[in-house]
Amino acid sequence: MEERLLPVLRRVTAPVGAEIAAHDDPASALVTRVLPTTGGWLRAALVEDREHDVRYVQRRDLEQAGLASADAWRLALGNLGHRAHEPAVPIEGGVEVRAWGGFASSLVLLGGWWRTVSERVDGDPIALAPDVDRLVVIGSEHPELPRWLGWAFDTFRTTSRPLSPAPLHAPGRAPRNLALLQAFTYAEQDEVLLETAPEGVYVAGLALHLGADGSARTRTRVEPGHPCWLPEADEVETPAGTVTLGSLDLPRVPELWPPRRLWS
């Protein structure tokens, strides 16, 4: 297994089935690392790159192999580094990697690769990977940055392998794209919580409203008569009217990410 270990980037709620399974069987939990630079919305996961597919590595796999987590990550990053011989294609003001066996977005995990690519752009490097196997890195001073952000937004909505419409580092640079990522991630979390939340809890959804002017607003609603787990939205529909989430001063539901607030 060791020579086939590789890291992949995924949303913190993906794959949904694995999250549900881990709730009942902790040993089946995936081996992952949350990436703080992504605002907590993305994480790295270990996979075993097999001949015809990839398999997510579970905690029990490392235990059975007698492999410590730190050693597994070192091996996976080393394996990725051995493959990363100039996979980036120059584009105007940046570089692009596409159709790289499903691991294009993983390249941002390699410190040396990232530093080398960052030197080729003007301003701060911005990595866009709306599809897990397509990565574009351009600079914050790129004159066509808005067009690239629009490309990431649209591609994320149509691809069969979505990763993130927002920049992989500091996603808040693109609020509209970040709002789409949040809505998508909360929808995946909804699937998990509908299977794992305590009985009687109302798991509220997050609706995304896109304005013609390029703005984006998120909204959720409470269900009267039930304790509600609310996603962190711009607006909340309550029995007394629509208000901002911050005005409610609600406590956080413990041990959940993305975070939710308790309406009781």
C-alpha positions in Angstrom: 0.0 0.0 0.0 2.8 2.4 0.9 4.0 3.0 -2.7 0.5 3.7 -3.8 -0.4 6.3 -1.2 -1.3 9.7 -2.6 -3.1 12.8 -1.2 -6.2 14.3 -2.7 -8.1 17.5 -2.0 -11.8 17.3 -1.1 -14.5 19.3 0.6 -14.7 18.6 4.3 -18.1 16.9 3.8 -17.0 14.7 0.9 -17.5 11.9 0.3 -20.9 11.9 2.1 -21.2 8.1 2.4 -17.9 7.9 4.2 -18.9 10.5 6.8 -22.2 8.6 7.5 -20.3 5.3 7.8 -17.7 6.8 10.2 -20.5 7.9 12.6 -21.3 4.3 13.4 -17.8 2.8 12.9 -15.0 5.2 13.9 -12.3 2.9 12.6 -13.7 3.4 9.1 -13.1 7.2 9.3 -11.0 8.5 6.5 -7.4 9.6 7.1 -7.7 13.4 6.6 -6.1 16.7 7.4 -8.2 20.0 7.4 -6.4 22.8 5.6 -6.6 26.0 7.6 -5.6 28.1 4.5 -8.9 27.1 2.9 -11.0 28.6 5.6 -11.7 25.1 6.8 -13.8 24.3 3.8 -11.4 21.8 2.2 -9.3 19.0 3.6 -6.6 16.6 2.3 -7.4 12.9 2.3 -5.2 9.9 1.8 -6.1 7.5 -1.1 -4.6 4.3 -2.5 -4.0 4.8 -6.2 -5.0 1.4 -7.7 -4.8 0.3 -11.3 -8.4 1.2 -12.3 -9.6 3.4 -9.4 -8.6 5.1 -6.1 -9.7 3.9 -2.7 -9.9 6.2 0.3 -7.6 5.1 3.2 -9.4 4.4 6.5 -7.9 4.6 10.0 -8.2 0.8 10.2 -6.0 0.5 7.1 -3.1 2.3 8.8 -3.6 0.2 12.0 -3.5 -3.1 10.0 -0.4 -1.9 8.1 1.3 -0.8 11.3 1.8 2.7 9.8 1.7 5.9 11.8 -0.4 8.7 10.4 2.6 11.1 10.1 4.5 8.5 8.2 1.6 7.8 5.9 1.3 11.5 5.0 5.1 11.8 4.5 5.0 8.8 2.1 1.9 10.2 0.2 3.5 13.6 -0.3 6.7 12.0 -1.4 4.9 9.8 -3.9 3.1 12.8 -5.3 6.4 14.8 -5.5 8.0 12.0 -7.5 5.3 12.3 -10.1 5.3 16.1 -10.3 7.9 16.6 -13.0 6.8 19.8 -14.7 3.1 18.9 -15.1 2.2 22.6 -15.3 1.5 24.2 -18.7 2.2 28.0 -18.9 -0.8 30.2 -19.7 -0.9 34.0 -19.9 -0.1 35.2 -16.4 0.0 31.8 -14.7 0.1 28.0 -15.1 -2.5 25.3 -15.6 -2.6 21.6 -14.9 -5.4 19.5 -16.3 -6.3 15.8 -16.8 -3.5 14.6 -14.5 -4.9 11.3 -13.4 -7.3 13.0 -10.9 -4.6 14.6 -8.9 -4.1 18.0 -10.5 -5.6 19.9 -7.5 -3.3 17.9 -5.1 -0.2 19.7 -6.4 -0.9 22.7 -4.1 0.0 20.5 -1.2 3.6 20.3 -2.3 5.5 23.2 -0.8 8.3 23.2 -3.3 5.9 23.0 -6.3 3.8 25.8 -4.9 6.7 28.1 -4.3 8.0 27.6 -7.8 4.6 28.3 -9.4 4.1 31.4 -7.2 7.2 33.0 -8.6 5.6 33.0 -12.1 2.6 35.1 -11.2 2.1 38.8 -10.5 0.8 39.5 -7.0 -0.4 36.9 -4.6 -0.9 33.4 -6.1 -4.5 32.4 -6.5 -5.2 28.7 -7.1 -8.5 27.7 -8.7 -9.7 24.1 -8.9 -13.4 23.9 -9.6 -12.8 20.3 -10.8 -10.5 18.0 -8.8 -8.4 17.4 -11.9 -8.1 20.9 -13.2 -5.9 23.5 -11.5 -5.2 27.1 -12.6 -2.8 29.3 -10.7 -2.8 33.0 -11.5 -1.8 36.2 -9.7 -4.0 38.6 -7.7 -2.9 41.3 -10.1 -4.0 39.4 -13.2 -6.1 41.7 -15.4 -8.5 38.9 -16.2 -8.9 37.6 -12.6 -12.7 38.3 -12.6 -13.1 36.2 -15.8 -11.2 33.3 -14.2 -13.3 33.6 -11.1 -16.4 33.4 -13.3 -15.0 30.4 -15.0 -14.4 28.7 -11.7 -18.0 29.5 -10.6 -19.6 28.1 -13.7 -17.3 25.1 -14.0 -18.0 24.0 -10.4 -21.7 24.0 -11.2 -21.4 21.8 -14.2 -18.5 19.4 -13.7 -19.1 15.9 -12.5 -16.1 16.1 -10.1 -16.6 19.5 -8.3 -14.0 20.6 -5.7 -14.3 24.4 -5.0 -15.5 27.4 -6.9 -13.6 29.7 -4.5 -9.8 30.1 -4.4 -8.1 27.2 -2.6 -6.2 29.6 -0.3 -8.1 32.5 1.3 -11.5 31.7 -0.4 -12.9 35.0 1.0 -11.1 36.8 -1.8 -14.1 35.8 -4.0 -17.3 36.3 -1.8 -19.7 35.1 -4.5 -17.7 32.0 -5.2 -17.3 31.3 -1.5 -21.1 31.6 -1.0 -21.6 28.8 -3.6 -19.0 26.6 -1.9 -20.8 27.1 1.4 -24.2 26.3 0.0 -22.8 23.1 -1.7 -21.0 22.0 1.5 -23.9 22.6 3.7 -26.1 20.6 1.4 -23.7 17.6 1.7 -23.7 18.1 5.5 -27.5 18.0 5.4 -27.3 14.5 4.0 -25.0 13.4 6.8 -27.0 15.0 9.6 -30.3 13.6 8.3 -28.8 10.2 9.1 -26.9 11.1 12.3 -28.5 14.0 14.1 -30.6 13.3 17.2 -34.3 12.5 16.6 -36.5 15.6 16.6 -33.8 18.0 15.4 -34.7 20.1 12.3 -31.6 20.3 10.0 -32.1 23.6 8.2 -30.9 24.0 4.6 -28.9 26.9 3.2 -30.4 28.7 0.1 -28.2 30.7 -2.2 -29.7 33.8 -3.9 -27.6 35.3 -6.7 -28.2 38.9 -7.7 -28.0 40.2 -11.3 -25.3 42.6 -10.1 -23.0 39.7 -9.1 -23.9 39.7 -5.5 -24.7 36.6 -3.4 -26.8 36.2 -0.3 -27.4 33.0 1.8 -30.6 32.4 3.7 -32.0 29.7 6.0 -35.1 29.3 8.1 -36.3 27.9 11.4 -39.0 25.3 11.8 -41.3 26.5 14.7 -41.8 23.9 17.4 -38.5 22.1 16.8 -34.9 22.6 18.0 -33.1 23.7 14.8 -29.6 23.4 13.6 -29.0 26.4 11.4 -26.2 26.9 8.9 -24.3 30.1 9.2 -26.3 32.2 6.7 -26.6 35.9 6.0 -30.3 35.9 6.8 -32.7 33.7 8.9 -36.4 33.5 8.4 -38.0 33.3 11.9 -41.6 33.4 13.0 -41.0 37.1 13.9 -39.6 38.0 10.4 -36.3 37.8 8.6 -33.2 38.8 10.6 -29.5 38.5 10.4 -28.0 35.5 12.0 -25.6 37.6 14.2 -28.6 39.5 15.7 -29.8 36.2 17.3 -26.7 35.4 19.4 -27.2 31.7 19.1 -24.8 29.1 20.6 -22.8 26.9 18.3 -23.7 23.2 18.0 -20.6 21.4 19.3 -18.3 19.4 17.1 -19.8 20.3 13.8 -18.1 21.7 10.7 -19.3 23.5 8.8 -20.6 25.3 11.9 -24.2 25.4 12.8 -26.2 27.4 15.4 -28.8 26.1 17.8 -32.3 27.6 17.7 -34.2 26.1 20.6 
